[in-house]
Amino acid sequence: MKGLRDDVYRRPLATALERLGLGPGWRCVDVGAGGGDVAVALAEVVGREGRVYAVDSDPLARDVVAAAAAEFSQVLAITQAAEDLTLPEPVDLAFCRFLLLHVLDPVPVLARMAGAVRPGGWVVAQEPITSAGRVDGAPLSMPDARHPDIGALLPALVRDAGLEVVDAWAEAPAGAGPGPVADYLASLTEMDPGDDPIVLPPLVTVLGRRPLA
């Protein structure tokens, strides 16, 4: 799942990191790290001089992240709920993806992320608008998610957490027939879409900045 998600949603992640100017020496936290694909991507950019905290509430994720990031000593895996986010140092970037659609209340989680970054630091959230995805023209659904269309509200939620919204946009991978997009959809729904045209849920990215004062 890790590599598959990285394949289909790589471009929104790369765009966000490029707009931030992420570089060597940055301190980062990936909240809801899951399989560790984002943590590894961050580690590749920040280098040995940087640090990446990979935080997830699932204790099993710690071992998964450790295996995925075995060659990166700058990645530290932590078992911790997003609502309780506490780090040993301020970071330059707090990142989450596919996290807020599952939490009880997204704003306190974003506020904890804002509190984890230094003044002037960045909070980046990437969340879907599930019902805007399409398979053969029919809308997708994600019944297990608390907030399946949270991406549509994301800029306002970031603002409500006390952050300055610097930029926001949406991107949606699409395809028809066999390939990464179809494979990813099958992994979500456990149904093979065959040759049907697919538009995956648009991923809304919001770049928020903690005020200096």
C-alpha positions, 0 to 999 in steps of 0.5 A: 500500500505504501508504494502504491499510494506514493505512486498515485499521489506523488505529484501533490506531495512533490508540489507542496514540498517544492513550494515550501522550499524544503531543504537540508537540515529541516526538522519535520514531523509526519503525523499519521505516518502509516507505512512511512512513505512521506517520512522517507520522502522528507528524509531524502530531502532534509538529509543527515543534518535534518530530522523527521519524526514519524508519528502514528497512533498504531504501535504496529506502524512504528515497526513498519516505518522503521523498516521503510526508513532503515537507511535513514538515521534521521527518521525517528518513529513515535507511537502517539495519537495526533490529538496528543502530539508532543515533540522534543523540539520545535520543527520547521514543518508539520505534515499530515495526509489522509489523517484528518478524515479519520479523527474525531475533530480535525481542528484540535489536531491541526492546532497541535500541529501548529503548536509543534512548529516554530514561529514562522514554521509550516503546517501542510495538510493533504486531505481528499474530497472522496465523493468527487472521485468517479468510477465510470462517472459514478461518485465514490464513497468511503463509509468508514471515514468520519469526514470523507469530504474534509478536503472541501473544508480544509482551508477554513479548518487550517485557518480556524486552527490559528494558521495563515493560509498561504496557498491551497489547491486540489489535484486528482490522479486519473486513468482508464484500464490497468495501471496504478490508478486502478490498482489503488482504487481496487486496494481501497474498495476491494473491487477491480474497476476493470477498464472503467475510467477513473478519477481518484478523489481530489487531494486538497493541499493547504499550506499553512504558516504559524504567525511569527508573533 
